[in-house]
Amino acid sequence: MAEGVQVVAPSLDIADDILTDDALKFLGTLARSFENRRQDLMAARITRQIEIDNGAKPNFLESTRNIREGDWVVPQAPADLSDRRVEITGPSSNRRMVINALNSGAQVYMTDFEDANSPGWSQNINGQRNVRDAALRTISEITPEGREYKLGEKISVLCVRPRGLHLKERHVLVDGQPMSASLFDFGLAFFHNASNFLRYGSGPYFYLPKLQNHLEARWWNEVFNLAQDELGISRGSIRATVLIEHILAAFEMDEILYELRDHITALNLGRWDYIYSI
């Protein structure tokens, strides 16, 4: 085990090549670098909610007017993310579903560690295994009846959605404290697969859920920078899509783009959040 990083979960044979010493060391680095600030961001959410409960109305920030009115641009989308007319999603833990989704003909498949996935320990580890094998283009499955599922010649672009900032992964302790579920999901997916995605002409692409403001986007941008530096991968290789799922984030979309301007690909309206808010 990496020093100070403990896995307190039922033993799984499939975890041996996912929870390697080097991977756990990488998770420890992320947790020690960003957990305190994550807790500050969560405390700020509570403070903001109290203000709203007391009658405050969301509005555009005067302190960031220069960003909204400034002259800046985000980078052009990577070639394989330039056409996203059809995107589908599904749980990362269901191997057959991952294979079928990649073979579906959709431009993008978002494999989900968040809303579409039940975040039990075996499901999360299975999901990481599926992402790894998909990045290697070796993912396959043979049913008890002998039917084989494997990748076709052309597959959808794979994006990974980690769990939201408010959640913890209680099965992994760093210096005795549960680590962020966001960092756990992102960290393992990036550590094992970034170079393989790049080798096949794609990249480490992520969907970021549940952001409420630009300071949370800044936190993610700094996570991306450290992760790339630690693995010797060029900054800007990670590309992110931010889901606008919260009313407060809708007032800071320019600022969210700005904070992630080295890594952003797009904003995406959380369609169910939109439907249930009208």
For each residue, the residues with C-beta under 8 A, 3 or more apart:
1: 5 6 7 21 24
2: 5 21 22 24 25 27 28
3: 25 28
4: 28 174 175
5: 1 2 24 25 27 28 172 173 174
6: 1 172 173 176
7: 1 15 19 24 171 172
8: 170 171 172 173
9: 12 121 171 172
10: 121 122
11: 15
12: 9 15 121 122 125
13: 16
14: 18 122 125 126 129
15: 7 11 12 18 19 125
16: 13 19 20
17: 20
18: 14 15 23 125 128 129 132 188 192
19: 7 15 16 23 24 125
20: 16 17 23 24
21: 1 2 24 25
22: 2 25 26 191
23: 18 19 20 26 27 187 188 191 192
24: 1 2 5 7 19 20 21 27 28 172
25: 2 3 5 21 22 28 29
26: 22 23 29 30 187 191 227 230 231
27: 2 5 23 24 30 31 172 174 179 183 184 187 188 191
28: 2 3 4 5 24 25 31 32 174
29: 25 26 32 33 226 230
30: 26 27 33 34 179 183 186 187 223 226 227
31: 27 28 34 35 174 175 177 179 180 183
32: 28 29 35 174 175
33: 29 30 223 226
34: 30 31 37 38 180 183 219 222 223 226
35: 31 32 38 39 174 177 179 180 183
36: 39 40
37: 34 40 41 219
38: 34 35 41 42 165 180 182 183 219
39: 35 36 42 43
40: 36 37 43 44
41: 37 38 44 45 165 215 216 219
42: 38 39 45 46 165 166
43: 39 40 46 47
44: 40 41 47 48 213 215
45: 41 42 48 49 166 212
46: 42 43 49 50
47: 43 44 50 51
48: 44 45 51 52 212 248
49: 45 46 52 53
50: 46 47 53 54
51: 47 48 54 56
52: 48 49 55 56 57 58
53: 49 50
54: 50 51
55: 52
56: 51 52
57: 52
58: 52 247 248 251
59: 251
60: 64 65 68 251 252
61: 64 65 251 252 255
62: 65
63:
64: 60 61 67 68 214 252 254 255
65: 60 61 62 68 69
66: 69 70
67: 64 70 72 254 255 258
68: 60 64 65 254 255
69: 65 66
70: 66 67 258
71:
72: 67 258 261
73: 261
74: 257 260 261 264
75: 236 261 262 264
76:
77: 81 82 239 265 266
78: 81 82 202 203 205 239 265
79: 82
80: 157 201 202 203
81: 77 78 84 108 157 205 239 265 266
82: 77 78 79
83: 107
84: 81 87 107 108 266
85: 107
86: 105 106 107 108
87: 84 106 107 108 109 110
88: 101 104 106 108 109 110 156
89: 101 109 110 111 112 116 161
90: 94 97 98 101 109 111 112 116
91: 94 97 111 112 116 117 118 123 127
92: 98 111 112 113 117 123 126 127 128 130 131 160
93: 117 118 122 123 124 126 127 130
94: 90 91 97 98 130
95: 98 99 126 130 139 141 149
96: 99 100 141 143 149
97: 90 91 94 100 101
98: 90 92 94 95 101 102 109 111 130 134 139
99: 95 96 102 103 139 140 141 149 150 151
100: 96 97 103 104 149
101: 88 89 90 97 98 104 106 109 111 156
102: 98 99 109 134 139 151 155 156 158
103: 99 100 151 152 155 156
104: 88 100 101 109 156
105: 86 156
106: 86 87 88 101 109 156
107: 83 84 85 86 87 156 157
108: 81 84 86 87 88 156 157 158 159
109: 87 88 89 90 98 101 102 104 106 156 157 158 159
110: 87 88 89 159 160 161 207
111: 89 90 91 92 98 101 127 130 131 134 158 159 160 161
112: 89 90 91 92 115 116 117 161
113: 92 117 119 124 127 160 161 162 163 185
114: 117 161 162 163 164 209 210
115: 112 209
116: 89 90 91 112
117: 91 92 93 112 113 114 123 124 127
118: 91 93 123
119: 113 123 124 163 167 181
120: 123 124
121: 9 10 12 124 125 171
122: 10 12 14 93 125 126
123: 91 92 93 117 118 119 120 126 127
124: 93 113 117 119 120 121 127 128 169 184 185
125: 12 14 15 18 19 121 122 128 129
126: 14 92 93 95 122 123 129 130
127: 91 92 93 111 113 117 123 124 130 131
128: 18 92 124 125 131 132 185 188 189 192
129: 14 18 125 126 132 133
130: 92 93 94 95 98 111 126 127 133 134 139
131: 92 111 127 128 134 135 158 160 189 192 193
132: 18 128 129 135 136 192 193 196
133: 129 130 136 138 139 140
134: 98 102 111 130 131 137 139 151 158
135: 131 132 158 192 193 196 197 200
136: 132 133 139 196
137: 134 151 155 200
138: 133
139: 95 98 99 102 130 133 134 136 150 151
140: 99 133 148 149 150 151
141: 95 96 99 148 149 150
142: 146 147 148 149
143: 96 146 147 148 149
144:
145:
146: 142 143
147: 142 143
148: 140 141 142 143
149: 95 96 99 100 140 141 142 143
150: 99 139 140 141
151: 99 102 103 134 137 139 140 155
152: 103 155
153:
154:
155: 102 103 137 151 152 158
156: 88 101 102 103 104 105 106 107 108 109
157: 80 81 107 108 109 202 205
158: 102 108 109 111 131 134 135 155 197 202 205
159: 108 109 110 111 205 206 207 241
160: 92 110 111 113 131 185 186 189 204 205 206 207
161: 89 110 111 112 113 114 206 207 208 209
162: 113 114 181 182 183 184 185 186 189 206 208 209
163: 113 114 119 167 169 181 182 184 185 209
164: 114 167 181 182 209 210
165: 38 41 42 180 182 210 211 216 219
166: 42 45 210
167: 119 163 164 180 181 182
168: 178 179 180 181
169: 124 163 172 178 179 180 181 184 185
170: 8 178
171: 7 8 9 121
172: 5 6 7 8 9 24 27 169 178 179 184
173: 5 6 8 176 177 178 179
174: 4 5 27 28 31 32 35 177 179
175: 4 31 32
176: 6 173
177: 31 35 173 174
178: 168 169 170 172 173
179: 27 30 31 35 168 169 172 173 174 183 184
180: 31 34 35 38 165 167 168 169 183 184
181: 119 162 163 164 167 168 169 184 185
182: 38 162 163 164 165 167 185 186
183: 27 30 31 34 35 38 162 179 180 186 187 223
184: 27 124 162 163 169 172 179 180 181 187 188
185: 113 124 128 160 162 163 169 181 182 188 189
186: 30 160 162 182 183 189 190 206 223 227
187: 23 26 27 30 183 184 190 191 227
188: 18 23 27 128 184 185 191 192
189: 128 131 160 162 185 186 192 193 204 206
190: 186 187 193 194 204 227 231 238
191: 22 23 26 27 187 188 194 227 231
192: 18 23 128 131 132 135 188 189 196
193: 131 132 135 189 190 196 197 204
194: 190 191 197 198 203 204 228 231 233 237 238
195: 198 199 231 233
196: 132 135 136 192 193 199 200
197: 135 158 193 194 200 202 203 204 205
198: 194 195 201 202 203 204 233 237
199: 195 196
200: 135 137 196 197
201: 80 198
202: 78 80 157 158 197 198 205
203: 78 80 194 197 198 237 238 239
204: 160 189 190 193 194 197 198 233 237 238 239
205: 78 81 157 158 159 160 197 202 238 239 240 241 265
206: 159 160 161 162 186 189 238 239 240 241
207: 110 159 160 161 240 241 242 243 268
208: 161 162 211 217 220 240 241 242 243
209: 114 115 161 162 163 164 243 245 270
210: 114 164 165 166 243 245 246
211: 165 208 216 217 220 242 243 244 245 246 249 256
212: 45 48 216 246 248 249
213: 44 216 217 248 249 252 255 256
214: 64 217 218 252 255 256 258 259
215: 41 44 218 219 259
216: 41 165 211 212 213 219 220
217: 208 211 213 214 220 221 242 255 256 259 260
218: 214 215 221 222 259
219: 34 37 38 41 165 215 216 222 223
220: 208 211 216 217 223 224 240 260
221: 217 218 224 225 259 260 262 263
222: 34 218 219 225 226
223: 30 33 34 183 186 219 220 226 227
224: 220 221 227 228 235 238 240 262 263
225: 221 222 228 229 235 262
226: 29 30 33 34 222 223 229 230
227: 26 30 186 187 190 191 223 224 230 231 233 238
228: 194 224 225 231 233 234 235 236 237 238
229: 225 226 232 235
230: 26 29 226 227
231: 26 190 191 194 195 227 228
232: 229
233: 194 195 198 204 227 228 237
234: 228 237
235: 224 225 228 229 262
236: 75 228 262 263
237: 194 198 203 204 228 233 234
238: 190 194 203 204 205 206 224 227 228 263
239: 77 78 81 203 204 205 206 263 264 265
240: 205 206 207 208 220 224 260 263 264 265
241: 159 205 206 207 208 264 265 266 267 268
242: 207 208 211 217 249 256 260 264 266 267 268
243: 207 208 209 210 211 267 268 269 270
244: 211 249 250 253 267 268 269 270 273
245: 209 210 211 249 270 273
246: 210 211 212 249 250 273
247: 58 250 251 277
248: 48 58 212 213 251 252
249: 211 212 213 242 244 245 246 252 253 256
250: 244 246 247 253
251: 58 59 60 61 247 248
252: 60 61 64 213 214 248 249 255 256
253: 244 249 250 256 257 267
254: 64 67 68 257 258
255: 61 64 67 68 213 214 217 252 258 259
256: 211 213 214 217 242 249 252 253 259 260 264 267
257: 74 253 254 260 261 264 267
258: 67 70 72 214 254 255 261
259: 214 215 217 218 221 255 256
260: 74 217 220 221 240 242 256 257 263 264
261: 72 73 74 75 257 258 264
262: 75 221 224 225 235 236
263: 221 224 236 238 239 240 260
264: 74 75 239 240 241 242 256 257 260 261 267
265: 77 78 81 205 239 240 241
266: 77 81 84 241 242
267: 241 242 243 244 253 256 257 264
268: 207 241 242 243 244
269: 243 244 273 274
270: 209 243 244 245 273 274
271: 274 275
272: 275 276
273: 244 245 246 269 270 276 277
274: 269 270 271 277 278
275: 271 272 278
276: 272 273
277: 247 273 274
278: 274 275
